[in-house]
């Protein structure tokens, strides 16, 4: 028996009240009368639970900051009411819409303890009761059967140690066929849209009698390995590596894994292609995205815009109007932007990328080129708006991202048959854009339109699959402008100067401590934590008039004494401590409190938001968005969060989408810029102590950067040029297409 099972306690009793219930995920808060006649508060996944039911729950006792002791149920066996009294209590509390107290009384008086039996199996019997039509009886029976099917499904998966919410998702996706699907292929639990783990699915399958070497099990393991490696940024896995990983995961013979791979290839579950002698195994959507990107961008670069006007007069007029003199590289960018359908612009901080974008936008306006601005994150889009004075959108919002009807995957409203209404798209922070997101954007760009990708090639690669921006640059086949000169207005910034030194592998003067760049050396993590806390709470607010909400603490890692988890715990105690009248809500080991700074940690395409005066509204809060908890409503189990003017209402069951955000990882900060950044450095998580992490962290600061920690760690990071290698053939495909085009031109 697992250690977790030993720690679970058991609580038996009858439900006397349902305090809160979320129909989407089954999360419920209830009052239970236990076998000792004591009333207990229980939380857990209990879809369609109603008073009168009995449960045998397994879980742990927790202490809620407002409501005190509660029983958090991990699993539960539910027993439908059997006595006439309990059946009446069950029906009268409304689990069946339209069945009120009067009709509940009539039914129970007529059928006593057989009421639920007839309700499920013999609705025509119910029609014998005065006031009950056959149509109404059939409607009540349909509702009850649906709920009964859901309950049995949840009970079934729980009996195999699978979380009850997985049962809810299975029913939502497969409906009344869910049980049959589960018996046929329990590995469907591990599908992305269901959200179960491979371990949960595998344990159930083996207990249901699937052989350890069954083709279903091995196919599921192969597919799992491919999906799992998306988290490492890979677009494909070499066949040998995939087979080896599968064998290691489930202890099967190599021939069995190879046969399963062949089977998946024949049925379209995997695409295999040999490129440069490597047998690459792709998920179909990644193969399609990689090949489409290569062909579409190549096609865009082949067809000129036909623009041949002399830009000299227009640029001179822009210089006069904006009181600026453009650099030669910026003038070249203007020319390329007008004459090409695809252009890449890259450069470090202070090298004039933003000025160049503004110039291109002015030029496009002059020549009637309708342009849309986009960025991969909400904060990057907001920064783009501030810098250009024009509306910018996240790529997801621009494309109308939403979940499909089954909730299985993300779909986009804007695509080939309904493209964006524009002549050009300027995409900022392009180093963050993964293969699938750029694929979606390209499919929505009209055939005649331009795309300009802007980014810093030396920042971290995207979290998702691929390393698109770097691949495009490395291919060398597209028009590219690389800015290297630091402009005069940025030349006095030590942040900019030192960022470039770091990028060149040179140590800044960490002892200078002047201007906008400081290094506070702290050899011990405890001392560094104390310094970070003091800077946020006292020194910067009092001495430099920088309020805590304009300060962002960054760390390379989540774990350790200077990881974001420890930093956020400490900063909450100092910046937003417990106080009388300030409502709190515990979620696992985390306490959310009114006034807390929080971050959305996954894309939620369906969450509604509105602005403060409710004159504007929209859908979608995205990964990396930062906001503040304005109100916690314990009675209605909801939290109101203000994301820079977008006000969204969360149910308690959705708190797994949030984490505290006084401190964030450098990876999470990509695409954002903050007035003041404190970068905490310690020797933990050596694999994250790289030059690109340090460079990305430093370049998040606009006006002030303070490094706190061990200077030996900073020097190590500067010399550590390690970048994770990713399996992708985008560059190879681009070069092959370029050679084909060159051959065609030569022959013609």
C-alpha positions as CSV (number, residue, x, y, z in Angstrom):
1,X,0.0,0.0,0.0
2,X,1.3,3.4,-0.9
3,X,2.3,5.9,1.7
4,X,-0.4,8.3,0.6
5,X,-3.1,5.6,1.1
6,X,-1.9,4.9,4.7
7,X,-2.3,8.6,5.6
8,X,-5.9,8.8,4.3
9,X,-8.6,8.7,7.0
10,X,-12.2,7.6,6.5
11,X,-15.4,9.6,7.3
12,X,-18.9,8.1,7.0
13,X,-22.2,9.9,7.2
14,X,-25.3,11.3,5.6
15,X,-25.4,14.5,3.6
16,X,-27.6,17.1,5.3
17,X,-26.8,20.2,3.2
18,X,-24.8,21.2,0.0
19,X,-23.1,24.5,0.7
20,X,-21.6,24.9,-2.8
21,X,-21.4,22.9,-6.0
22,X,-19.7,23.6,-9.3
23,X,-21.6,21.8,-12.1
24,X,-18.5,22.0,-14.5
25,X,-16.1,20.0,-12.4
26,X,-18.2,18.5,-9.6
27,X,-16.3,20.4,-6.8
28,X,-18.6,20.5,-3.8
29,X,-18.7,21.7,-0.2
30,X,-21.2,19.9,2.0
31,X,-22.3,19.4,5.5
32,X,-22.3,15.8,6.7
33,X,-23.8,14.2,9.8
34,X,-21.3,11.5,10.7
35,X,-21.9,8.2,12.6
36,X,-21.2,10.0,15.9
37,X,-24.0,12.4,15.1
38,X,-21.5,15.2,14.6
39,X,-21.8,17.7,11.8
40,X,-18.7,17.9,9.6
41,X,-17.7,20.1,6.6
42,X,-16.5,18.0,3.6
43,X,-15.0,19.2,0.3
44,X,-14.3,17.1,-2.8
45,X,-15.6,16.1,-6.2
46,X,-19.2,15.0,-5.8
47,X,-21.2,15.7,-8.9
48,X,-25.0,16.1,-8.4
49,X,-24.7,15.3,-4.8
50,X,-27.9,16.1,-2.7
51,X,-29.0,15.8,0.9
52,X,-30.2,12.4,1.8
53,X,-27.3,10.6,0.2
54,X,-24.7,8.7,2.3
55,X,-21.0,8.7,1.6
56,X,-17.9,6.9,2.8
57,X,-15.2,9.4,2.1
58,X,-11.4,8.9,2.2
59,X,-9.3,12.0,2.8
60,X,-7.4,14.2,5.2
61,X,-8.4,16.9,7.7
62,X,-7.3,20.4,6.9
63,X,-7.8,23.8,8.6
64,X,-9.6,26.5,6.5
65,X,-8.4,30.0,7.5
66,X,-12.1,31.2,7.8
67,X,-14.2,28.1,8.3
68,X,-11.9,26.0,10.5
69,X,-11.6,22.3,10.3
70,X,-12.7,20.5,7.1
71,X,-12.4,17.1,5.7
72,X,-10.8,17.1,2.2
73,X,-12.1,14.0,0.4
74,X,-9.8,12.4,-2.2
75,X,-12.2,9.6,-2.9
76,X,-15.7,8.6,-1.9
77,X,-18.2,5.9,-2.2
78,X,-21.7,7.2,-2.5
79,X,-24.8,5.4,-1.4
80,X,-28.2,6.6,-2.7
81,X,-30.9,7.0,-0.1
82,X,-33.0,3.9,0.5
83,X,-35.6,4.9,3.1
84,X,-38.7,6.9,2.2
85,X,-37.6,9.8,4.4
86,X,-34.1,10.0,2.9
87,X,-35.5,9.8,-0.6
88,X,-37.8,12.7,0.1
89,X,-34.9,14.7,1.5
90,X,-33.0,13.9,-1.6
91,X,-35.7,14.9,-4.1
92,X,-36.9,18.0,-2.2
93,X,-33.5,19.6,-2.4
94,X,-33.6,19.9,-6.2
95,X,-31.2,17.5,-7.9
96,X,-33.8,17.2,-10.6
97,X,-34.9,20.4,-12.2
98,X,-38.6,21.0,-12.1
99,X,-39.3,18.5,-9.4
100,X,-40.4,20.5,-6.4
101,X,-41.5,19.7,-2.8
102,X,-45.2,19.1,-3.7
103,X,-44.4,16.5,-6.4
104,X,-41.6,15.0,-4.3
105,X,-44.2,14.4,-1.5
106,X,-46.7,12.9,-3.9
107,X,-44.1,10.5,-5.4
108,X,-42.7,9.3,-2.1
109,X,-46.2,8.8,-0.6
110,X,-47.1,6.7,-3.7
111,X,-44.0,4.6,-4.1
112,X,-42.1,4.8,-0.7
113,X,-38.7,3.3,-0.9
114,X,-39.2,2.2,-4.6
115,X,-39.4,5.8,-5.8
116,X,-35.9,6.1,-7.1
117,X,-36.1,2.6,-8.7
118,X,-39.2,3.7,-10.7
119,X,-37.7,7.1,-11.4
120,X,-34.8,5.5,-13.2
121,X,-36.4,2.5,-14.9
122,X,-40.2,3.0,-15.1
123,X,-41.1,6.6,-15.7
124,X,-44.5,5.5,-17.0
125,X,-45.2,4.3,-13.4
126,X,-44.7,7.9,-12.1
127,X,-47.3,9.1,-14.5
128,X,-49.9,7.3,-12.4
129,X,-49.5,10.0,-9.8
130,X,-52.0,12.9,-10.1
131,X,-50.5,16.0,-11.7
132,X,-47.6,14.0,-13.3
133,X,-47.8,13.8,-17.1
134,X,-45.9,11.1,-19.0
135,X,-43.8,13.7,-20.7
136,X,-42.8,15.2,-17.4
137,X,-42.1,11.8,-15.9
138,X,-39.8,10.9,-18.8
139,X,-38.0,14.3,-18.5
140,X,-37.4,13.6,-14.7
141,X,-36.3,10.1,-15.5
142,X,-33.9,11.3,-18.2
143,X,-32.3,13.8,-15.7
144,X,-32.0,11.1,-13.0
145,X,-30.5,8.5,-15.4
146,X,-27.9,11.1,-16.5
147,X,-26.9,11.9,-13.0
148,X,-26.9,8.2,-12.1
149,X,-24.6,7.4,-15.0
150,X,-22.3,10.2,-13.9
151,X,-22.2,9.0,-10.3
152,X,-21.5,5.4,-11.4
153,X,-18.7,6.6,-13.7
154,X,-17.1,8.7,-10.9
155,X,-17.5,5.9,-8.4
156,X,-16.0,3.5,-10.9
157,X,-12.9,5.5,-11.6
158,X,-12.4,6.2,-7.9
159,X,-12.5,2.5,-7.2
160,X,-9.3,2.2,-9.3
161,X,-7.6,5.1,-7.5
162,X,-8.3,7.6,-10.3
163,X,-9.3,11.2,-9.2
164,X,-13.0,11.8,-9.4
165,X,-12.6,14.9,-11.6
166,X,-11.4,12.6,-14.3
167,X,-14.7,10.8,-14.2
168,X,-16.4,14.2,-14.7
169,X,-14.3,15.0,-17.7
170,X,-14.9,11.6,-19.2
171,X,-18.6,12.0,-19.0
172,X,-18.4,15.6,-20.3
173,X,-16.6,14.3,-23.4
174,X,-18.0,10.9,-24.1
175,X,-21.5,11.2,-22.4
176,X,-23.3,7.9,-21.8
177,X,-20.7,6.1,-23.8
178,X,-18.0,6.9,-21.3
179,X,-18.1,3.6,-19.4
180,X,-17.9,1.6,-22.6
181,X,-15.1,3.7,-23.9
182,X,-13.3,3.3,-20.6
183,X,-13.5,-0.5,-20.6
184,X,-12.4,-0.6,-24.3
185,X,-9.5,1.8,-23.8
186,X,-8.7,3.0,-20.3
187,X,-5.7,4.8,-21.6
188,X,-8.1,7.5,-22.9
189,X,-7.8,8.8,-19.3
190,X,-4.3,10.1,-20.2
191,X,-5.5,12.1,-23.2
192,X,-4.7,15.8,-23.0
193,X,-8.4,16.9,-22.9
194,X,-9.2,14.4,-20.0
195,X,-6.1,15.4,-18.0
196,X,-5.3,12.1,-16.3
197,X,-1.8,10.8,-15.9
198,X,-0.4,7.8,-17.7
199,X,0.1,6.2,-14.3
200,X,-3.6,6.5,-13.5
201,X,-4.6,5.0,-16.8
202,X,-2.0,2.2,-16.7
203,X,-3.0,1.2,-13.2
204,X,-6.7,1.0,-14.1
205,X,-5.9,-0.9,-17.4
206,X,-3.8,-3.5,-15.6
207,X,-6.5,-4.0,-12.9
208,X,-9.1,-4.3,-15.6
209,X,-7.1,-7.2,-17.0
210,X,-5.1,-5.7,-19.8
211,X,-1.9,-7.6,-20.3
212,X,1.4,-5.9,-19.6
213,X,2.4,-6.5,-23.3
214,X,-1.0,-5.7,-24.8
215,X,-0.9,-3.5,-27.9
216,X,-3.2,-1.0,-26.3
217,X,-0.8,-0.5,-23.4
218,X,2.3,-0.2,-25.6
219,X,0.6,2.2,-28.0
220,X,-0.5,4.4,-25.1
221,X,3.0,4.4,-23.7
222,X,4.5,5.4,-27.1
223,X,2.0,8.2,-27.5
224,X,2.6,9.4,-23.9
225,X,6.4,9.7,-24.5
226,X,5.8,11.9,-27.5
227,X,3.4,14.2,-25.7
228,X,5.6,14.3,-22.6
229,X,8.6,15.4,-24.6
230,X,6.6,18.4,-25.9
231,X,7.3,19.8,-22.4
232,X,11.0,19.7,-23.3
233,X,10.5,21.7,-26.5
234,X,10.9,18.8,-28.9
235,X,8.9,18.7,-32.2
236,X,9.8,15.0,-32.8
237,X,11.6,12.2,-31.2
238,X,14.1,10.0,-33.1
239,X,12.7,6.5,-33.5
240,X,15.4,4.8,-31.5
241,X,15.0,7.2,-28.6
242,X,11.2,6.8,-28.6
243,X,11.4,3.0,-28.5
244,X,14.0,3.0,-25.8
245,X,12.0,5.4,-23.6
246,X,8.8,3.3,-24.1
247,X,10.6,0.1,-23.1
248,X,12.0,1.8,-20.0
249,X,8.6,3.3,-19.1
250,X,6.6,0.0,-19.1
251,X,9.3,-2.7,-19.2
252,X,8.5,-4.3,-22.5
253,X,10.6,-5.8,-25.2
254,X,11.9,-3.6,-28.0
255,X,10.1,-5.6,-30.7
256,X,6.8,-5.0,-29.0
257,X,7.4,-1.3,-28.8
258,X,8.4,-1.3,-32.5
259,X,5.3,-3.1,-33.5
260,X,3.2,-0.6,-31.5
261,X,5.0,2.2,-33.3
262,X,4.2,0.6,-36.7
263,X,0.6,0.3,-35.7
264,X,0.3,3.9,-34.6
265,X,2.0,5.0,-37.9
266,X,-0.5,3.0,-40.0
267,X,-3.5,4.4,-38.2
268,X,-2.2,8.0,-38.4
269,X,-1.5,8.4,-34.7
270,X,2.2,9.2,-35.4
271,X,3.9,10.5,-38.5
272,X,7.3,9.1,-39.4
273,X,9.8,10.7,-41.8
274,X,13.5,10.1,-42.4
275,X,15.4,13.4,-42.6
276,X,19.2,13.7,-42.7
277,X,19.4,10.0,-41.8
278,X,17.2,10.4,-38.7
279,X,13.9,8.5,-38.4
280,X,11.8,11.2,-36.9
281,X,8.5,10.4,-35.1
282,X,6.0,13.3,-34.9
283,X,2.6,13.8,-33.5
284,X,0.5,14.6,-36.6
285,X,-0.3,18.2,-35.6
286,X,3.4,19.0,-35.0
287,X,4.5,17.4,-38.3
288,X,1.8,19.4,-40.1
289,X,2.8,22.6,-38.4
290,X,6.5,22.2,-39.1
291,X,6.0,21.4,-42.8
292,X,3.4,24.2,-43.2
293,X,5.6,26.8,-41.6
294,X,8.5,25.9,-43.9
295,X,6.4,26.0,-47.1
296,X,4.3,29.1,-46.2
297,X,7.2,31.2,-45.2
298,X,9.2,30.1,-48.2
299,X,6.2,31.0,-50.4
300,X,5.9,34.4,-48.8
301,X,9.6,35.1,-49.3
302,X,9.4,34.1,-53.0
303,X,6.6,36.5,-54.0
304,X,7.7,40.2,-53.8
305,X,5.1,42.9,-52.8
306,X,5.6,44.8,-56.0
307,X,6.5,47.9,-54.1
308,X,9.2,49.9,-55.9
309,X,8.6,53.5,-54.8
310,X,11.5,55.6,-53.6
311,X,11.3,55.9,-49.9
312,X,13.7,58.8,-49.5
313,X,11.1,61.5,-49.4
314,X,8.8,59.6,-47.1
315,X,11.6,58.8,-44.6
316,X,12.7,62.5,-44.6
317,X,9.2,63.6,-43.9
318,X,9.0,61.1,-41.0
319,X,12.3,62.3,-39.6
320,X,11.1,65.9,-39.7
321,X,7.7,65.1,-38.2
322,X,9.1,62.9,-35.4
323,X,12.3,65.0,-34.8
324,X,14.5,62.0,-35.3
325,X,17.3,60.8,-37.5
326,X,17.0,57.1,-38.5
327,X,20.1,54.9,-38.5
328,X,21.2,53.2,-41.8
329,X,20.0,49.8,-40.5
330,X,16.6,51.3,-39.6
331,X,16.3,52.8,-43.1
332,X,17.2,49.4,-44.6
333,X,14.5,47.8,-42.4
334,X,12.0,50.2,-43.8
335,X,12.9,49.3,-47.4
336,X,12.8,45.6,-46.7
337,X,9.5,45.8,-44.8
338,X,7.8,47.4,-47.8
339,X,9.4,45.2,-50.5
340,X,9.0,41.8,-48.8
341,X,6.2,39.8,-47.4
342,X,8.3,38.3,-44.6
343,X,11.0,40.1,-42.6
344,X,12.9,39.3,-39.4
345,X,14.2,42.1,-37.0
346,X,16.4,41.2,-34.1
347,X,18.6,43.0,-31.6
348,X,19.3,43.4,-27.9
349,X,18.1,46.1,-25.5
350,X,18.6,49.7,-26.5
351,X,19.5,49.0,-30.2
352,X,16.5,50.7,-31.7
353,X,14.0,47.9,-32.4
354,X,11.0,49.8,-31.0
355,X,11.9,53.0,-32.9
356,X,12.2,50.9,-36.0
357,X,8.7,49.3,-35.5
358,X,7.2,52.8,-35.0
359,X,8.8,53.9,-38.2
360,X,7.5,50.9,-40.1
361,X,4.0,51.5,-38.8
362,X,4.2,55.2,-39.9
363,X,5.3,54.1,-43.4
364,X,2.6,51.4,-43.6
365,X,0.0,54.1,-42.7
366,X,1.4,56.4,-45.5
367,X,1.0,53.7,-48.1
368,X,-2.4,52.4,-46.9
369,X,-1.1,49.1,-45.5
370,X,-3.5,48.1,-42.7
371,X,-1.4,46.6,-39.8
372,X,-2.2,44.5,-36.8
373,X,0.1,44.3,-33.8
374,X,0.5,41.1,-31.8
375,X,2.6,39.5,-29.0
376,X,2.6,36.1,-27.4
377,X,1.6,37.3,-23.9
378,X,-0.8,39.8,-22.4
379,X,1.9,41.9,-20.8
380,X,4.0,41.9,-24.0
381,X,1.0,43.1,-25.9
382,X,0.3,45.8,-23.3
383,X,3.9,47.0,-23.5
384,X,3.7,47.0,-27.3
385,X,0.6,49.3,-27.0
386,X,2.4,51.6,-24.7
387,X,5.5,51.9,-26.9
388,X,3.7,52.3,-30.2
389,X,0.5,54.1,-29.1
390,X,-1.6,51.6,-31.0
391,X,-3.7,48.6,-29.9
392,X,-1.8,45.4,-29.7
393,X,-3.3,42.0,-28.9
394,X,-2.2,38.6,-27.7
395,X,-1.9,36.1,-30.6
396,X,-4.6,34.0,-28.9
397,X,-7.0,36.9,-28.7
398,X,-6.3,38.1,-32.2
399,X,-7.1,34.7,-33.6
400,X,-10.2,34.2,-31.4
401,X,-8.9,31.2,-29.5
402,X,-11.4,29.0,-27.7
403,X,-11.9,25.4,-26.7
404,X,-13.8,23.2,-29.1
405,X,-17.2,21.8,-28.2
406,X,-15.8,18.7,-26.6
407,X,-13.1,20.7,-24.7
408,X,-10.5,18.5,-26.3
409,X,-8.3,21.1,-27.8
410,X,-7.9,24.8,-28.6
411,X,-9.3,26.0,-31.9
412,X,-9.1,29.4,-33.6
413,X,-11.8,31.4,-35.1
414,X,-9.5,33.1,-37.5
415,X,-7.9,30.8,-40.1
416,X,-7.7,30.2,-43.9
417,X,-11.5,30.4,-44.5
418,X,-11.9,33.5,-42.2
419,X,-8.6,35.3,-42.3
420,X,-7.5,38.5,-40.4
421,X,-8.6,41.8,-41.9
422,X,-5.2,43.2,-42.5
423,X,-2.3,43.8,-45.0
424,X,0.4,43.2,-42.4
425,X,1.1,41.7,-38.9
426,X,3.9,42.8,-36.7
427,X,4.7,40.1,-34.1
428,X,6.8,41.3,-31.2
429,X,8.7,39.1,-28.7
430,X,9.0,36.4,-31.4
431,X,11.6,34.4,-29.5
432,X,8.7,33.3,-27.2
433,X,6.5,32.0,-30.0
434,X,6.4,28.2,-30.4
435,X,5.8,26.1,-33.5
436,X,2.0,25.6,-33.0
437,X,1.3,29.3,-32.2
438,X,3.1,30.6,-35.3
439,X,1.4,27.9,-37.4
440,X,-2.0,29.2,-36.2
441,X,-1.0,32.8,-36.9
442,X,0.3,32.1,-40.4
443,X,-3.0,30.2,-41.3
444,X,-4.9,33.4,-40.3
445,X,-2.8,35.8,-42.3
446,X,-4.2,36.6,-45.8
447,X,-2.2,35.3,-48.7
448,X,-1.3,38.9,-49.8
449,X,-0.3,40.1,-46.4
450,X,3.1,40.7,-44.8
451,X,4.5,39.3,-41.5
452,X,7.3,41.1,-39.6
453,X,8.8,39.1,-36.7
454,X,10.6,41.1,-34.1
455,X,12.6,39.7,-31.2
456,X,15.8,39.2,-29.3
457,X,17.5,36.0,-30.5
458,X,19.6,35.7,-27.3
459,X,16.6,35.4,-24.9
460,X,15.2,32.1,-23.7
461,X,13.5,29.8,-26.2
462,X,9.7,29.3,-26.0
463,X,8.2,27.0,-23.4
464,X,6.3,25.1,-26.1
465,X,7.7,22.9,-28.9
466,X,10.3,24.2,-31.3
467,X,12.8,27.0,-31.4
468,X,11.2,28.8,-34.3
469,X,12.7,32.3,-34.1
470,X,16.3,30.9,-33.8
471,X,15.6,28.4,-36.6
472,X,14.5,31.1,-39.0
473,X,17.5,33.2,-38.2
474,X,19.9,30.3,-38.5
475,X,18.5,29.2,-41.8
476,X,19.8,32.5,-43.4
477,X,17.2,32.3,-46.1
478,X,15.0,35.3,-45.2
479,X,15.5,39.1,-45.2
480,X,16.9,39.9,-41.7
481,X,17.9,43.1,-39.9
482,X,20.1,42.6,-36.9
483,X,20.6,45.7,-34.7
484,X,23.8,45.8,-32.6
485,X,24.5,49.5,-32.0
486,X,23.4,50.9,-28.7
487,X,21.6,54.2,-29.4
488,X,22.5,57.4,-27.6
489,X,19.3,57.5,-25.5
490,X,20.1,54.1,-24.0
491,X,23.9,54.5,-23.8
492,X,23.8,55.8,-20.2
493,X,21.9,52.8,-18.9
494,X,24.0,50.3,-17.0
495,X,21.2,47.8,-17.4
496,X,21.6,48.0,-21.2
497,X,25.4,48.1,-21.1
498,X,25.7,45.2,-18.7
499,X,23.1,43.1,-20.6
500,X,25.3,43.4,-23.7
501,X,28.4,42.5,-21.7
502,X,26.7,39.4,-20.3
503,X,25.6,38.4,-23.7
504,X,29.2,38.7,-24.9
505,X,30.4,36.4,-22.1
506,X,32.0,39.3,-20.2
507,X,31.6,40.1,-16.5
508,X,30.2,43.5,-15.7
509,X,31.7,45.5,-12.8
510,X,29.6,44.0,-10.0
511,X,31.1,46.3,-7.4
512,X,30.2,49.6,-9.2
513,X,26.7,49.9,-7.8
514,X,25.6,53.1,-9.5
515,X,23.1,54.3,-11.9
516,X,20.3,51.8,-12.5
517,X,22.3,48.5,-11.9
518,X,23.3,47.2,-8.5
519,X,24.7,44.0,-7.1
520,X,24.1,43.3,-3.4
521,X,26.4,40.4,-2.6
522,X,24.9,37.9,-0.2
523,X,26.8,34.6,0.2
524,X,24.0,32.9,2.2
525,X,20.5,32.3,0.9
526,X,18.9,33.3,4.2
527,X,20.7,36.7,4.1
528,X,19.7,37.2,0.5
529,X,16.0,36.4,1.3
530,X,16.1,39.0,4.1
531,X,17.6,41.6,1.7
532,X,15.0,40.9,-1.0
533,X,12.2,41.3,1.5
534,X,13.7,44.5,2.9
535,X,14.1,46.0,-0.6
536,X,10.5,45.4,-1.5
537,X,8.9,46.4,1.8
538,X,11.1,49.3,3.0
539,X,14.1,50.5,0.9
540,X,12.7,50.9,-2.6
541,X,9.3,52.3,-1.5
542,X,10.7,54.7,1.1
543,X,14.0,55.8,-0.4
544,X,13.2,55.6,-4.2
545,X,9.4,56.1,-4.2
546,X,9.0,52.8,-6.0
547,X,5.8,51.1,-4.7
548,X,5.8,47.3,-4.2
549,X,3.4,46.8,-7.1
550,X,6.0,48.2,-9.5
551,X,8.7,45.8,-8.3
552,X,9.1,42.3,-9.7
553,X,11.3,39.7,-8.0
554,X,12.7,37.1,-10.4
555,X,14.4,33.8,-9.7
556,X,15.8,31.2,-12.1
557,X,13.9,28.5,-10.2
558,X,10.8,27.7,-8.3
559,X,12.5,25.5,-5.7
560,X,15.1,26.2,-3.0
561,X,15.6,28.9,-0.5
562,X,15.6,31.6,-3.2
563,X,13.1,30.0,-5.4
564,X,9.8,31.6,-6.2
565,X,7.8,29.4,-3.8
566,X,9.8,30.4,-0.8
567,X,10.1,34.1,-1.9
568,X,6.3,34.4,-2.4
569,X,5.6,32.8,1.0
570,X,7.9,35.3,2.7
571,X,6.7,38.3,0.6
572,X,3.1,37.6,1.4
573,X,3.8,37.7,5.1
574,X,5.5,41.1,4.8
575,X,3.6,42.8,2.0
576,X,0.1,41.4,2.6
577,X,-0.1,39.9,6.0
578,X,-3.1,38.2,7.7
579,X,-5.4,40.9,9.1
580,X,-8.9,41.0,10.7
581,X,-11.5,41.5,8.0
582,X,-9.2,40.4,5.2
583,X,-10.8,37.3,3.8
584,X,-8.6,34.3,2.9
585,X,-9.0,31.0,1.1
586,X,-6.8,28.0,1.5
587,X,-6.1,25.9,-1.6
588,X,-3.8,22.9,-0.9
589,X,-0.7,24.3,0.8
590,X,-1.3,27.9,-0.4
591,X,-3.4,30.6,1.2
592,X,-4.9,33.2,-1.1
593,X,-5.8,36.5,0.6
594,X,-7.5,39.7,-0.5
595,X,-4.8,42.0,-1.8
596,X,-2.5,39.2,-3.0
597,X,-0.6,39.6,-6.2
598,X,-1.3,36.5,-8.4
599,X,-0.4,35.1,-11.9
600,X,-2.5,33.0,-14.2
601,X,-0.3,30.0,-15.0
602,X,-2.2,28.4,-17.9
603,X,-4.4,29.7,-20.7
604,X,-8.1,29.9,-19.9
605,X,-9.9,30.6,-23.1
606,X,-13.4,30.6,-21.6
607,X,-13.0,32.9,-18.6
608,X,-15.1,36.0,-18.9
609,X,-13.8,39.4,-17.9
610,X,-15.1,43.0,-18.0
611,X,-13.5,46.4,-17.2
612,X,-14.2,48.4,-14.1
613,X,-17.3,50.3,-15.4
614,X,-18.5,47.3,-17.4
615,X,-18.4,49.2,-20.7
616,X,-16.1,46.6,-22.2
617,X,-15.9,42.8,-21.8
618,X,-14.1,39.8,-23.4
619,X,-13.1,36.2,-23.0
620,X,-9.8,34.7,-22.0
621,X,-7.1,35.2,-19.3
622,X,-3.8,33.9,-20.4
623,X,-0.6,32.3,-19.0
624,X,1.6,35.0,-17.5
625,X,-1.2,37.6,-16.8
626,X,-0.6,39.2,-13.4
627,X,-3.4,40.7,-11.3
628,X,-4.5,41.4,-7.7
629,X,-7.2,39.7,-5.7
630,X,-9.8,42.4,-5.0
631,X,-12.5,40.3,-3.2
632,X,-13.0,36.8,-1.9
633,X,-16.6,35.7,-1.5
634,X,-16.6,32.7,0.8
635,X,-20.4,32.2,0.7
636,X,-20.4,32.0,-3.1
637,X,-17.0,30.3,-3.3
638,X,-15.6,32.9,-5.7
639,X,-12.6,35.2,-6.1
640,X,-12.6,38.5,-8.0
641,X,-9.3,39.3,-9.6
642,X,-8.2,42.5,-11.4
643,X,-5.8,41.8,-14.3
644,X,-4.7,45.3,-15.3
645,X,-8.3,46.5,-15.7
646,X,-9.6,43.1,-16.8
647,X,-11.8,41.9,-13.9
648,X,-12.5,38.2,-13.8
649,X,-14.4,36.0,-11.4
650,X,-12.9,32.7,-10.4
651,X,-14.6,29.8,-8.6
652,X,-12.6,28.2,-5.8
653,X,-12.2,25.0,-8.0
654,X,-10.2,27.1,-10.5
655,X,-7.6,28.2,-8.0
656,X,-5.2,25.6,-9.5
657,X,-4.8,28.1,-12.4
658,X,-3.3,30.7,-10.1
659,X,-0.1,31.2,-8.1
660,X,1.4,34.1,-6.1
661,X,3.3,36.6,-8.3
662,X,5.4,38.9,-6.1
663,X,8.2,36.6,-7.3
664,X,8.2,34.8,-10.7
665,X,10.6,32.6,-12.6
666,X,12.7,34.3,-15.3
667,X,10.9,32.0,-17.8
668,X,7.5,33.3,-16.7
669,X,8.7,36.9,-17.0
670,X,9.5,36.7,-20.7
671,X,7.8,39.3,-22.8
672,X,7.3,41.6,-19.8
673,X,9.0,44.7,-18.6
674,X,9.0,46.1,-15.1
675,X,10.0,49.4,-13.6
676,X,12.2,47.7,-11.0
677,X,13.5,44.1,-11.0
678,X,15.2,42.3,-8.2
679,X,16.9,39.1,-9.4
680,X,17.6,36.6,-6.7
681,X,20.5,34.2,-7.4
682,X,21.5,31.1,-5.6
683,X,23.5,28.0,-6.5
684,X,20.5,25.7,-6.6
685,X,19.1,24.2,-9.8
686,X,22.4,24.4,-11.7
687,X,20.8,23.4,-15.0
688,X,18.9,26.7,-14.9
689,X,22.0,28.8,-14.2
690,X,22.8,29.8,-17.8
691,X,23.8,32.9,-19.7
692,X,20.4,33.1,-21.5
693,X,18.5,33.0,-18.1
694,X,20.6,35.8,-16.6
695,X,20.4,37.9,-19.8
696,X,16.7,37.5,-20.0
697,X,16.2,38.3,-16.3
698,X,18.4,41.5,-16.6
699,X,16.6,42.7,-19.7
700,X,13.2,42.6,-17.9
701,X,14.1,45.8,-15.9
702,X,13.3,49.2,-17.3
703,X,14.5,51.7,-14.7
704,X,16.3,49.7,-12.0
705,X,17.9,46.3,-11.6
706,X,19.2,44.8,-8.4
707,X,21.0,41.5,-8.3
708,X,20.9,39.9,-4.9
709,X,23.0,36.8,-4.0
710,X,26.3,35.1,-4.7
711,X,28.4,36.9,-7.4
712,X,30.1,33.6,-8.1
713,X,26.8,32.3,-9.3
714,X,26.4,35.3,-11.6
715,X,29.9,34.7,-13.1
716,X,29.1,31.0,-13.5
717,X,25.9,31.9,-15.4
718,X,27.8,34.3,-17.7
719,X,30.2,31.6,-18.8
720,X,27.6,28.8,-19.1
721,X,26.3,29.1,-22.6
722,X,24.4,25.8,-22.4
723,X,21.1,25.8,-24.3
724,X,18.8,22.9,-24.4
725,X,18.9,21.2,-27.8
726,X,15.6,20.6,-29.3
727,X,14.6,18.0,-31.9
728,X,13.2,20.0,-34.9
729,X,13.8,20.0,-38.6
730,X,12.4,23.4,-39.4
731,X,15.8,24.8,-40.4
732,X,16.5,21.7,-42.5
733,X,13.2,22.0,-44.3
734,X,13.8,25.7,-45.0
735,X,17.2,25.1,-46.4
736,X,15.9,22.3,-48.7
737,X,13.1,24.5,-50.0
738,X,15.6,27.4,-50.6
739,X,17.8,25.0,-52.6
740,X,14.9,23.9,-54.7
741,X,13.9,27.5,-55.4
742,X,17.5,28.3,-56.4
743,X,17.6,25.3,-58.7
744,X,14.3,26.4,-60.4
745,X,15.6,30.0,-60.9
746,X,18.9,28.6,-62.4
747,X,17.0,26.3,-64.8
748,X,14.7,29.0,-65.9
